[in-house]
Amino acid sequence: MPAWNGWYHIIGSTYGNWLPGDPRGWRTRHHREHVEGDYKNPPPIGTHDRRLAYAKSVMTREPILLSPPQRELVCRTMIEALQFHKIKVKDLSVSPLHIHLLAGFALVRRTAHLKQISDPIRHYVGIAKSRSSRALSEAGLTGHGGIWAKRTKIVPIEDRGHFDNVVQYVQDHAQEGAFVWSLRQRG
């Protein structure tokens, strides 16, 4: 389904914080495996304990929880990176465990070297995630390795009502301690 006016709600998690087998519910990539429950209606306690234990055993480092100074630097760096690439950013919240981004993307994009980008949303969000990890490392605010889990969830905005709901949802994360950047506050 095409997004309303090119707007998307992007959700990303920090490394090690929403693993297969999580008691809040979880999904496999492309839903290759049907998993009962989600965070609103979690599966029965203990249903996926072995899966969670395995996922934890193969982790190469501790889960990432972003501190308030880390959240602010991540947010500012991601905004800067996205705006550099001419991505329209409406709102971004960075909490200890995840991000919510509301941004507008053109359907077909090319790099500065005219190379076609098959998935511009993942491409530019990936650049922003990479730059934010590097900024934390250069500031001495994180150890070895990146801070992000693989992949992001991309939800096309359906209409103006959906857009307004996501704006409010992203901004409401400030009440939970997230660092929030909003275009509305800037201009």
N, C-alpha and C positions, 0 to 999 in steps of 0.2 A: 504494500500500500504506500503510495507517495505521501510524503509529509506535507502538512499544511504550511504553505509559504516557505518550505525548506527547513522548518524548525524540528529539532530533535532533542529528546531528553536522554542524556547519557549518564549511566551509573557505572562507577568503577570502584573496586575494593582494593584495600591494601593487602599485601602478601600475608597469606596464612590465616585469614579471618573469616572465611566462609568456605569451608572445605566439604568435599563429598562426605556424606554421613552426618552433617551438622544437624543437631536436634531441632533447629528452626525450620528445617526443610532445605532442599537443594535441588539443583537440576543438572543433568548431564548436557554436554554440548550438543546442540541440535536435537535435544530430547531423545538421544539414541536409546536411553533406558528410561522407562516410565518409573517415576518416583512419586509415591503418595505424599501429599501434604505440601505445605509451604509455610512461610513465616506467620501467616494469619491463622492457618489451620495445620499446625505441625503434626508430623507422624507420631504414633504412639511412642512413649519413652522407651529407649533401648532398641528400637527397630533397626537402626543402622550403626550401632556401636562399633562393630568390627570394621565397617567401611571407614568410619572416622578415625579409628585407631591406626589403620593402615595409612590413611592420608597424612596423619601426624608423623608417622614413622619415616615417611619418605621426604619430609620437609628438610631443606638444607640449612635452615636457620630459624630463629625465633620469629613469631608473627610480628608484624609492624603495627604499632599504635602511634599515631601522630600526636605529638605534644602541641600545645597552643602556638609556640613559635614556629614549629614545623608546619602547622596548618596554614599559618599566614604566609610563609615563604612559598609553600606549594601553590596556594591560591594565586598569589601575585605572579609567580613564574608561569603558571599555566595560562593565565589571562594574557600576559605579555606574549607568550609563544603563539597563542591562537590569533591574537590581534595582528601580530607580525605577518601571519599568513592570510590576513584579511577574512578571518572567520568572524561572523557576527555573534558576539557573546551577550546574552541577556543576563544570566545569573549563574553563579558557581558557588557551591558550598563545599567546604572541606572539613570533614569530621575526623575523629580519631581512626575510624575504620573504613570510610568510603567518601566518594565525591558524588555530587549531583550537578550536572552541567546542562544548561538550556542554551543551545546554540543553533545558528542557522548555517547550513552548508549548501553549496551549489551541488547539483547532481553529478556534473562532470567537471573534473579539475585536472590541471596539469602542473607539474613541478616547474621550478624556474628554468630547468633544462628541457622543457616541453615534453617530458615523459608523462604518459597517461597514467592516472591513478585509478585503479579499479574500485577501490573502496575509500573515498576521500574522508569519510568520517573516522574510520579506524586509523587511517594514515595520519591525519592532523591531531587527533586525540593522542595517538601514540607518540608523536613529536612532543606534545605538551607534557605527557607523563614522563617521557625520557628527560626533558629539560628540567622538570621539577625534581626528579631523583638526583640529577647531577648538581642542581643548585643546593640541595640539602647536603650532599657529600662535600662540595666545595666549601660550604659554610661550617663544616665539621659537626653537623647536626644528625648524621646517620653513619652507620658502619658500612661494611662491604656489602655490595649487592643492591639491587633496586628495591623500591618500596612498594611496587604495584603487583597485584595478582594478574594473571594472564586474562586477556579479553576484557571487554566491557559490554554492558547491556545497552543496546540502542533502541529507543522507543520513538517511532515517528509521532509527531504531534498531529492529532486528527482535525482539530478545529480551534476556533478562538477560545471556547470554553475550556478545552483541554490545556491550551497554552496558559490561560490565566490560572488554572488549578496547579500546573507545574511551577509557575512563578511563585505562588504562595507556598507550595510544598518545599521548594528549595530554600526560600527565605526563612521558613519556619525552623529550619535546622539550626539557626542561630540560638534558639532557645535551648538546644541540646549541647551547646558549646562549640558548634561549628564556626569556622571563619567563613563569612559570607561576603561575596562581591556581587554588586547589583548595578546594572546600567542605570536603573531608576534613581539610585542614590548619587550617580555621577553626572547626570545631565538631564 
